[in-house]
Amino acid sequence: MLYYKTYELGPSHDWAVFVHGAGGSSTIWYKQIKEFKKHFNVLIMDLRGHGKSNNSTKTKRPYSFHEVSLDIIEVLNHLKIKSAHFIGISLGTILIRNIAEVEPGRIKSMILGGAVIRLNTRVKALMFLGNITKTIIPYMWLYKLFAWCLMPKKRHGHSRLLFVEQAKKLCQKEFIRWFKLTKDVSPLLVRFEDRPVNIPTLYIMGNEDYMFLLPVKEVVKKLKNASLTIIEDSGHVCNVDQAQKFNEISLQYLKKYT
């Protein structure tokens, strides 16, 4: 089972479940936990091969978005959490969206930060480069390149450093297992767009998220139960770049559904 940690107020309070991105860990949410645990039971976890799940998730199950989503559901079942509000960042938003397809009743609302809902040419080029070099180039070289492309500005430095430091806990084999999932991203995102779910959804994006902001703007216009808030002076990892704003926006939104 994945490593997880809970902060519980009691059975009368809703759960908020946080899902981090690829190469990160639950520590990416350290600026959210203090505020959210005042209002919610909070669950954070490390995805398989990440953080403290590095050695605790020896599994023969294949690496796929479906199977990684089931890892998360396994923790919910273990804790007897029937439904919750889900907050995700980057790749974590894809996993949350997949859970919304696999077990839609689990999700009361979704807050998707730095959401990945469509891949532009630059992202596809990076993935292609990674796939042809992943077995011959040290994974940290690739990861640092991707981090810089996603978070290029000086004020993104803290987010960049945080993700790179967490990525060091991965090994080359684990990085390759996760990177192989990139071949499944495009068809999965197309399916999501063709089959919208009826779950309240808030997208929170940094105005400097050059890779993913434009597609979110376009898609949200078509969705009945979705809205978008853009945070100024923030990049892809908006929950770190502008943590106070991210928390205020998220908690205000969740008031409507608790």
C-alpha positions in Angstrom: 0.0 0.0 0.0 1.1 3.6 -0.6 2.6 5.6 2.2 0.0 8.0 3.5 -0.6 10.4 6.3 -3.9 11.8 7.7 -4.9 14.8 9.8 -8.3 14.2 11.2 -10.8 16.5 12.8 -13.5 13.9 13.1 -16.3 12.0 11.3 -18.5 15.0 10.9 -15.9 16.7 8.6 -15.4 16.1 4.9 -12.2 14.6 3.6 -9.7 16.5 1.4 -7.4 14.2 -0.6 -4.2 15.6 -2.1 -2.5 13.9 -5.1 1.0 15.1 -6.2 2.6 15.0 -9.6 5.2 12.8 -11.3 8.6 13.0 -9.6 7.2 14.8 -6.6 5.8 13.6 -3.3 3.3 14.5 -0.7 5.7 17.1 0.6 4.6 19.3 -2.3 1.5 20.1 -0.2 3.3 21.4 2.9 1.9 24.9 2.2 -1.6 23.6 2.0 -1.9 21.2 5.0 -1.8 23.9 7.7 -4.8 25.7 6.3 -6.8 22.7 5.1 -6.6 20.7 8.3 -8.5 23.5 10.1 -11.5 22.7 8.0 -11.2 19.1 6.7 -9.9 15.7 7.4 -6.8 15.7 5.2 -5.2 12.7 3.4 -1.9 13.0 1.7 0.0 10.1 0.1 3.1 9.3 -2.0 2.4 7.7 -5.4 4.1 4.3 -6.0 7.9 4.7 -6.3 7.8 8.2 -4.9 8.7 9.7 -1.6 8.2 7.2 1.3 6.3 4.8 -1.0 9.7 4.2 -2.7 10.3 0.9 -0.9 6.8 0.1 0.4 5.0 -0.5 -2.9 6.6 -3.6 -4.4 3.9 -4.7 -6.8 3.5 -7.0 -9.7 0.7 -4.8 -11.0 1.6 -3.0 -14.2 2.3 0.7 -14.4 -0.8 2.3 -16.0 -3.0 5.3 -15.2 -5.7 2.8 -14.3 -3.5 0.8 -11.9 -2.0 3.9 -10.3 -5.5 5.3 -9.7 -6.4 2.0 -8.0 -3.4 2.5 -5.7 -5.1 5.7 -4.5 -8.5 4.0 -4.2 -6.9 1.2 -2.1 -5.8 3.8 0.5 -9.4 5.2 0.5 -10.8 1.8 1.1 -8.3 1.0 3.8 -9.3 4.3 5.6 -13.0 3.7 4.9 -13.3 7.0 3.1 -16.4 6.7 0.9 -16.1 10.1 -0.8 -13.9 13.2 -0.6 -12.8 16.4 -2.2 -9.8 15.8 -4.4 -7.0 18.4 -4.9 -4.3 17.6 -7.5 -1.3 19.2 -9.2 0.2 18.4 -12.6 0.0 14.7 -13.4 -2.0 14.3 -10.2 -4.9 16.0 -12.0 -4.9 13.2 -14.6 -5.1 10.6 -11.9 -8.0 12.4 -10.2 -9.8 12.7 -13.5 -9.3 9.0 -14.1 -10.8 8.2 -10.6 -13.8 10.3 -11.7 -14.3 7.8 -14.5 -13.5 4.6 -12.5 -15.4 5.5 -9.4 -17.2 8.8 -9.8 -19.1 8.4 -6.5 -15.8 8.9 -4.7 -15.4 12.5 -5.7 -17.5 15.3 -4.3 -15.5 18.0 -6.1 -12.2 18.4 -7.9 -9.6 21.2 -7.6 -7.1 20.7 -10.4 -4.0 22.9 -10.2 -1.5 23.1 -13.1 -4.0 20.8 -14.9 -2.9 18.7 -17.8 -5.9 18.3 -20.1 -4.3 18.5 -23.6 -0.7 18.3 -24.9 0.7 21.0 -27.1 3.6 20.5 -29.6 6.3 21.5 -27.1 5.1 19.0 -24.5 4.9 16.2 -27.2 8.5 17.1 -28.3 9.8 16.8 -24.8 8.1 13.5 -24.3 9.5 12.2 -27.6 13.0 13.3 -26.5 12.6 11.6 -23.2 11.4 8.4 -24.7 14.3 8.0 -27.1 16.9 8.9 -24.4 15.5 7.6 -21.1 17.6 4.5 -21.0 20.9 6.1 -21.9 20.8 9.6 -20.2 20.8 9.9 -16.4 17.2 10.5 -15.5 18.0 13.5 -13.4 19.4 15.3 -16.5 16.0 14.7 -18.2 14.0 15.6 -15.1 15.9 18.9 -14.7 15.3 19.7 -18.3 11.6 19.1 -18.0 11.4 21.1 -14.8 13.1 24.0 -16.4 10.8 23.9 -19.5 7.7 23.8 -17.3 9.0 26.4 -14.7 11.4 28.6 -16.6 11.2 31.9 -14.7 13.4 33.0 -11.8 10.3 33.2 -9.5 9.6 29.5 -10.3 12.9 28.6 -8.8 11.5 27.3 -5.5 9.0 25.1 -7.2 11.7 23.8 -9.6 14.1 23.0 -6.7 11.4 21.3 -4.7 10.5 18.9 -7.5 14.1 18.2 -8.5 15.0 17.4 -4.9 12.1 15.0 -4.6 12.9 13.4 -7.9 16.3 12.4 -6.6 14.5 9.8 -4.5 13.5 8.0 -7.6 15.9 5.5 -9.3 16.5 5.2 -13.0 14.3 2.1 -13.3 11.4 3.8 -11.5 11.7 6.9 -13.7 11.6 4.8 -16.8 8.5 2.9 -15.5 6.7 6.2 -15.0 8.0 7.8 -18.2 6.5 4.9 -20.2 3.1 6.1 -19.2 3.6 9.2 -21.4 2.6 7.1 -24.4 -0.9 6.7 -22.9 -1.4 10.4 -22.0 -2.7 11.8 -25.3 -5.5 9.1 -25.9 -6.5 9.3 -22.2 -6.9 13.1 -22.4 -8.9 12.8 -25.6 -11.2 10.4 -23.9 -11.6 12.7 -20.9 -12.5 15.6 -23.2 -15.0 13.5 -25.2 -16.6 12.2 -22.0 -17.0 15.0 -19.4 -18.0 14.0 -15.9 -20.8 15.7 -13.9 -18.6 16.6 -10.9 -18.0 20.2 -9.7 -14.5 21.2 -10.9 -12.2 24.2 -10.3 -9.1 24.6 -12.4 -6.4 26.8 -10.8 -3.7 27.8 -13.2 -0.7 30.1 -13.0 -0.7 32.8 -15.6 2.9 31.7 -16.5 2.0 28.1 -17.1 3.0 28.3 -20.7 2.5 24.6 -21.5 -1.0 24.0 -20.1 -2.9 27.2 -19.5 -4.3 27.8 -23.0 -5.9 24.3 -23.4 -7.6 24.7 -20.0 -9.0 28.0 -21.1 -10.5 26.4 -24.2 -11.9 23.3 -22.5 -13.5 25.1 -19.5 -15.7 27.1 -21.9 -17.4 23.8 -22.9 -17.9 22.4 -19.5 -21.1 23.1 -17.4 -19.7 22.2 -14.0 -16.2 23.7 -14.3 -14.6 27.1 -13.7 -11.1 28.5 -14.0 -9.2 30.8 -11.8 -5.8 32.2 -13.0 -3.2 33.2 -10.4 -0.9 36.1 -11.4 2.9 35.7 -11.0 2.7 32.0 -10.9 3.9 29.1 -13.0 2.9 25.4 -13.4 3.2 24.5 -9.7 0.8 27.3 -8.5 0.2 25.7 -5.1 3.9 26.5 -4.3 4.5 29.7 -6.3 1.4 31.4 -4.8 0.4 29.2 -1.9 -1.7 31.7 0.0 -3.7 32.6 -3.1 -4.1 28.9 -4.0 -5.4 28.1 -0.5 -7.8 31.1 -0.4 -9.3 30.2 -3.8 -9.6 26.5 -3.0 -11.2 26.9 0.4 -13.6 29.5 -0.8 -14.7 27.1 -3.6 -15.1 24.1 -1.3 -17.4 26.1 1.0 -20.1 25.6 -1.6 -19.8 21.8 -1.4 -19.4 21.1 2.3 
